[in-house]
Amino acid sequence: ITVNEISAKLYMSRTQLTYLFGKYTGIGINEHINTLRVRHANNLLLQDRSITEVAMESGFKSIRTFNHVYKKHTGMTPTEYIESFENNKEK
């Protein structure tokens, strides 16, 4: 999902949507969308899928962007997330 898709569904401009979303939530709409994408990616990463596949299915256009956003939101890379889950599962 993109800001343009949301604004079209709500019959408002992208600028207006971005302004109102920030005003009423205190965060940017793109940041919120990325948070949702990372949550979705977390579920997919644990389903034995490639990181590239997870990135594309989560709405990211490149692996580089996915890795950057993922690390910003979780503090670790997707590979580190998978490894930490596997280490916790073994305990």
TIVO-2410 file (N, C-alpha, C; in nm, 3 decimals):
# residues 91
REC num residu      c1      c2      c3 atome chaine
REC   1      I   0.085  -0.118   0.000     N      A
REC   1      I   0.000   0.000   0.000    CA      A
REC   1      I   0.090   0.124   0.000     C      A
REC   2      T   0.044   0.225  -0.067     N      A
REC   2      T   0.120   0.349  -0.077    CA      A
REC   2      T   0.035   0.467  -0.033     C      A
REC   3      V   0.102   0.578  -0.007     N      A
REC   3      V   0.031   0.700   0.031    CA      A
REC   3      V  -0.063   0.742  -0.083     C      A
REC   4      N  -0.018   0.729  -0.206     N      A
REC   4      N  -0.103   0.766  -0.320    CA      A
REC   4      N  -0.229   0.681  -0.326     C      A
REC   5      E  -0.216   0.551  -0.299     N      A
REC   5      E  -0.334   0.464  -0.299    CA      A
REC   5      E  -0.432   0.501  -0.188     C      A
REC   6      I  -0.379   0.530  -0.072     N      A
REC   6      I  -0.465   0.568   0.041    CA      A
REC   6      I  -0.535   0.700   0.011     C      A
REC   7      S  -0.459   0.799  -0.037     N      A
REC   7      S  -0.519   0.929  -0.064    CA      A
REC   7      S  -0.626   0.920  -0.173     C      A
REC   8      A  -0.606   0.835  -0.272     N      A
REC   8      A  -0.706   0.817  -0.377    CA      A
REC   8      A  -0.834   0.756  -0.319     C      A
REC   9      K  -0.819   0.658  -0.231     N      A
REC   9      K  -0.937   0.594  -0.168    CA      A
REC   9      K  -1.014   0.692  -0.080     C      A
REC  10      L  -0.942   0.786  -0.021     N      A
REC  10      L  -1.005   0.884   0.068    CA      A
REC  10      L  -1.046   1.013  -0.002     C      A
REC  11      Y  -1.022   1.018  -0.133     N      A
REC  11      Y  -1.057   1.135  -0.214    CA      A
REC  11      Y  -0.994   1.264  -0.160     C      A
REC  12      M  -0.864   1.255  -0.130     N      A
REC  12      M  -0.792   1.374  -0.088    CA      A
REC  12      M  -0.653   1.370  -0.149     C      A
REC  13      S  -0.589   1.484  -0.149     N      A
REC  13      S  -0.455   1.489  -0.206    CA      A
REC  13      S  -0.355   1.421  -0.114     C      A
REC  14      R  -0.245   1.382  -0.172     N      A
REC  14      R  -0.136   1.321  -0.095    CA      A
REC  14      R  -0.088   1.417   0.014     C      A
REC  15      T  -0.076   1.543  -0.022     N      A
REC  15      T  -0.030   1.645   0.073    CA      A
REC  15      T  -0.126   1.659   0.190     C      A
REC  16      Q  -0.254   1.664   0.158     N      A
REC  16      Q  -0.355   1.678   0.263    CA      A
REC  16      Q  -0.355   1.556   0.355     C      A
REC  17      L  -0.348   1.439   0.298     N      A
REC  17      L  -0.344   1.316   0.378    CA      A
REC  17      L  -0.221   1.314   0.469     C      A
REC  18      T  -0.106   1.346   0.412     N      A
REC  18      T   0.018   1.346   0.489    CA      A
REC  18      T   0.009   1.443   0.607     C      A
REC  19      Y  -0.043   1.561   0.580     N      A
REC  19      Y  -0.058   1.662   0.685    CA      A
REC  19      Y  -0.153   1.614   0.795     C      A
REC  20      L  -0.271   1.567   0.756     N      A
REC  20      L  -0.371   1.526   0.856    CA      A
REC  20      L  -0.325   1.405   0.936     C      A
REC  21      F  -0.262   1.310   0.870     N      A
REC  21      F  -0.214   1.191   0.939    CA      A
REC  21      F  -0.112   1.231   1.045     C      A
REC  22      G  -0.018   1.315   1.008     N      A
REC  22      G   0.083   1.361   1.103    CA      A
REC  22      G   0.024   1.441   1.217     C      A
REC  23      K  -0.072   1.526   1.184     N      A
REC  23      K  -0.135   1.611   1.285    CA      A
REC  23      K  -0.207   1.528   1.391     C      A
REC  24      Y  -0.278   1.423   1.348     N      A
REC  24      Y  -0.360   1.347   1.442    CA      A
REC  24      Y  -0.290   1.226   1.503     C      A
REC  25      T  -0.181   1.179   1.445     N      A
REC  25      T  -0.112   1.063   1.502    CA      A
REC  25      T   0.024   1.096   1.561     C      A
REC  26      G   0.082   1.206   1.516     N      A
REC  26      G   0.214   1.244   1.566    CA      A
REC  26      G   0.329   1.176   1.494     C      A
REC  27      I   0.297   1.094   1.394     N      A
REC  27      I   0.403   1.031   1.314    CA      A
REC  27      I   0.370   1.049   1.166     C      A
REC  28      G   0.470   1.035   1.084     N      A
REC  28      G   0.447   1.047   0.941    CA      A
REC  28      G   0.379   0.923   0.885     C      A
REC  29      I   0.301   0.942   0.781     N      A
REC  29      I   0.230   0.828   0.723    CA      A
REC  29      I   0.326   0.728   0.660     C      A
REC  30      N   0.434   0.776   0.599     N      A
REC  30      N   0.531   0.682   0.542    CA      A
REC  30      N   0.596   0.599   0.652     C      A
REC  31      E   0.624   0.660   0.764     N      A
REC  31      E   0.681   0.587   0.877    CA      A
REC  31      E   0.584   0.480   0.926     C      A
REC  32      H   0.457   0.514   0.932     N      A
REC  32      H   0.356   0.417   0.974    CA      A
REC  32      H   0.346   0.300   0.875     C      A
REC  33      I   0.346   0.331   0.748     N      A
REC  33      I   0.341   0.227   0.646    CA      A
REC  33      I   0.463   0.136   0.658     C      A
REC  34      N   0.580   0.194   0.679     N      A
REC  34      N   0.700   0.112   0.694    CA      A
REC  34      N   0.693   0.024   0.818     C      A
REC  35      T   0.635   0.074   0.926     N      A
REC  35      T   0.616  -0.008   1.046    CA      A
REC  35      T   0.530  -0.129   1.015     C      A
REC  36      L   0.422  -0.108   0.942     N      A
REC  36      L   0.333  -0.219   0.904    CA      A
REC  36      L   0.406  -0.317   0.813     C      A
REC  37      R   0.486  -0.266   0.722     N      A
REC  37      R   0.562  -0.353   0.631    CA      A
REC  37      R   0.662  -0.439   0.707     C      A
REC  38      V   0.730  -0.379   0.805     N      A
REC  38      V   0.828  -0.454   0.885    CA      A
REC  38      V   0.758  -0.562   0.967     C      A
REC  39      R   0.644  -0.531   1.025     N      A
REC  39      R   0.568  -0.633   1.100    CA      A
REC  39      R   0.531  -0.750   1.010     C      A
REC  40      H   0.485  -0.717   0.890     N      A
REC  40      H   0.450  -0.822   0.794    CA      A
REC  40      H   0.574  -0.903   0.757     C      A
REC  41      A   0.685  -0.835   0.737     N      A
REC  41      A   0.811  -0.902   0.703    CA      A
REC  41      A   0.855  -0.997   0.814     C      A
REC  42      N   0.837  -0.958   0.939     N      A
REC  42      N   0.874  -1.046   1.051    CA      A
REC  42      N   0.804  -1.180   1.041     C      A
REC  43      N   0.677  -1.178   1.008     N      A
REC  43      N   0.602  -1.303   0.994    CA      A
REC  43      N   0.655  -1.386   0.878     C      A
REC  44      L   0.683  -1.320   0.767     N      A
REC  44      L   0.731  -1.392   0.649    CA      A
REC  44      L   0.871  -1.448   0.668     C      A
REC  45      L   0.956  -1.375   0.740     N      A
REC  45      L   1.094  -1.421   0.761    CA      A
REC  45      L   1.099  -1.553   0.837     C      A
REC  46      L   0.999  -1.580   0.915     N      A
REC  46      L   0.996  -1.704   0.993    CA      A
REC  46      L   0.931  -1.819   0.918     C      A
REC  47      Q   0.896  -1.796   0.792     N      A
REC  47      Q   0.831  -1.899   0.711    CA      A
REC  47      Q   0.927  -1.958   0.607     C      A
REC  48      D   1.055  -1.952   0.636     N      A
REC  48      D   1.157  -2.012   0.549    CA      A
REC  48      D   1.150  -1.959   0.406     C      A
REC  49      R   1.138  -1.828   0.393     N      A
REC  49      R   1.139  -1.762   0.262    CA      A
REC  49      R   1.267  -1.683   0.247     C      A
REC  50      S   1.306  -1.658   0.126     N      A
REC  50      S   1.427  -1.579   0.104    CA      A
REC  50      S   1.401  -1.433   0.145     C      A
REC  51      I   1.507  -1.365   0.181     N      A
REC  51      I   1.495  -1.226   0.221    CA      A
REC  51      I   1.445  -1.141   0.105     C      A
REC  52      T   1.489  -1.173  -0.015     N      A
REC  52      T   1.443  -1.100  -0.134    CA      A
REC  52      T   1.292  -1.116  -0.151     C      A
REC  53      E   1.244  -1.237  -0.137     N      A
REC  53      E   1.100  -1.263  -0.149    CA      A
REC  53      E   1.022  -1.189  -0.041     C      A
REC  54      V   1.072  -1.192   0.080     N      A
REC  54      V   1.007  -1.123   0.192    CA      A
REC  54      V   1.002  -0.973   0.165     C      A
REC  55      A   1.112  -0.917   0.119     N      A
REC  55      A   1.118  -0.773   0.091    CA      A
REC  55      A   1.013  -0.734  -0.013     C      A
REC  56      M   1.006  -0.808  -0.120     N      A
REC  56      M   0.911  -0.775  -0.228    CA      A
REC  56      M   0.767  -0.794  -0.182     C      A
REC  57      E   0.740  -0.902  -0.109     N      A
REC  57      E   0.604  -0.927  -0.060    CA      A
REC  57      E   0.561  -0.827   0.046     C      A
REC  58      S   0.657  -0.763   0.110     N      A
REC  58      S   0.625  -0.665   0.214    CA      A
REC  58      S   0.611  -0.524   0.158     C      A
REC  59      G   0.629  -0.510   0.027     N      A
REC  59      G   0.606  -0.381  -0.037    CA      A
REC  59      G   0.729  -0.295  -0.059     C      A
REC  60      F   0.847  -0.351  -0.038     N      A
REC  60      F   0.970  -0.276  -0.062    CA      A
REC  60      F   1.015  -0.297  -0.206     C      A
REC  61      K   1.068  -0.193  -0.265     N      A
REC  61      K   1.107  -0.200  -0.406    CA      A
REC  61      K   1.250  -0.249  -0.426     C      A
REC  62      S   1.329  -0.252  -0.318     N      A
REC  62      S   1.466  -0.301  -0.330    CA      A
REC  62      S   1.510  -0.364  -0.198     C      A
REC  63      I   1.607  -0.454  -0.208     N      A
REC  63      I   1.663  -0.517  -0.089    CA      A
REC  63      I   1.735  -0.414  -0.004     C      A
REC  64      R   1.803  -0.323  -0.069     N      A
REC  64      R   1.878  -0.220   0.005    CA      A
REC  64      R   1.783  -0.137   0.093     C      A
REC  65      T   1.671  -0.094   0.036     N      A
REC  65      T   1.573  -0.017   0.113    CA      A
REC  65      T   1.515  -0.102   0.225     C      A
REC  66      F   1.481  -0.226   0.193     N      A
REC  66      F   1.426  -0.317   0.294    CA      A
REC  66      F   1.522  -0.332   0.412     C      A
REC  67      N   1.648  -0.360   0.383     N      A
REC  67      N   1.747  -0.379   0.489    CA      A
REC  67      N   1.763  -0.253   0.574     C      A
REC  68      H   1.766  -0.138   0.508     N      A
REC  68      H   1.781  -0.011   0.579    CA      A
REC  68      H   1.661   0.015   0.672     C      A
REC  69      V   1.541   0.004   0.617     N      A
REC  69      V   1.419   0.030   0.696    CA      A
REC  69      V   1.405  -0.074   0.806     C      A
REC  70      Y   1.432  -0.199   0.773     N      A
REC  70      Y   1.418  -0.307   0.871    CA      A
REC  70      Y   1.511  -0.282   0.991     C      A
REC  71      K   1.636  -0.249   0.962     N      A
REC  71      K   1.732  -0.225   1.071    CA      A
REC  71      K   1.694  -0.102   1.153     C      A
REC  72      K   1.643   0.000   1.087     N      A
REC  72      K   1.599   0.121   1.157    CA      A
REC  72      K   1.486   0.088   1.256     C      A
REC  73      H   1.395   0.001   1.215     N      A
REC  73      H   1.278  -0.030   1.298    CA      A
REC  73      H   1.305  -0.136   1.405     C      A
REC  74      T   1.396  -0.228   1.377     N      A
REC  74      T   1.415  -0.339   1.471    CA      A
REC  74      T   1.550  -0.338   1.541     C      A
REC  75      G   1.645  -0.261   1.486     N      A
REC  75      G   1.778  -0.259   1.544    CA      A
REC  75      G   1.866  -0.375   1.500     C      A
REC  76      M   1.815  -0.456   1.408     N      A
REC  76      M   1.893  -0.568   1.356    CA      A
REC  76      M   1.859  -0.591   1.210     C      A
REC  77      T   1.943  -0.664   1.142     N      A
REC  77      T   1.917  -0.696   1.002    CA      A
REC  77      T   1.817  -0.811   0.997     C      A
REC  78      P   1.755  -0.834   0.882     N      A
REC  78      P   1.665  -0.949   0.869    CA      A
REC  78      P   1.734  -1.082   0.902     C      A
REC  79      T   1.858  -1.096   0.859     N      A
REC  79      T   1.933  -1.219   0.889    CA      A
REC  79      T   1.954  -1.235   1.039     C      A
REC  80      E   1.987  -1.127   1.106     N      A
REC  80      E   2.005  -1.132   1.252    CA      A
REC  80      E   1.874  -1.168   1.321     C      A
REC  81      Y   1.762  -1.118   1.269     N      A
REC  81      Y   1.631  -1.150   1.326    CA      A
REC  81      Y   1.604  -1.300   1.315     C      A
REC  82      I   1.628  -1.356   1.198     N      A
REC  82      I   1.606  -1.499   1.178    CA      A
REC  82      I   1.696  -1.579   1.273     C      A
REC  83      E   1.822  -1.541   1.281     N      A
REC  83      E   1.916  -1.611   1.369    CA      A
REC  83      E   1.876  -1.601   1.515     C      A
REC  84      S   1.828  -1.484   1.558     N      A
REC  84      S   1.787  -1.468   1.698    CA      A
REC  84      S   1.664  -1.553   1.729     C      A
REC  85      F   1.574  -1.562   1.635     N      A
REC  85      F   1.456  -1.646   1.654    CA      A
REC  85      F   1.496  -1.792   1.664     C      A
REC  86      E   1.586  -1.835   1.575     N      A
REC  86      E   1.631  -1.974   1.577    CA      A
REC  86      E   1.706  -2.006   1.706     C      A
REC  87      N   1.787  -1.910   1.754     N      A
REC  87      N   1.860  -1.932   1.880    CA      A
REC  87      N   1.764  -1.941   1.998     C      A
REC  88      N   1.660  -1.860   2.000     N      A
REC  88      N   1.562  -1.865   2.108    CA      A
REC  88      N   1.479  -1.993   2.102     C      A
REC  89      K   1.455  -2.042   1.982     N      A
REC  89      K   1.378  -2.165   1.964    CA      A
REC  89      K   1.454  -2.286   2.016     C      A
REC  90      E   1.587  -2.283   2.004     N      A
REC  90      E   1.670  -2.395   2.049    CA      A
REC  90      E   1.678  -2.405   2.200     C      A
REC  91      K   1.655  -2.293   2.269     N      A
REC  91      K   1.667  -2.292   2.416    CA      A
REC  91      K   1.552  -2.358   2.484     C      A
***
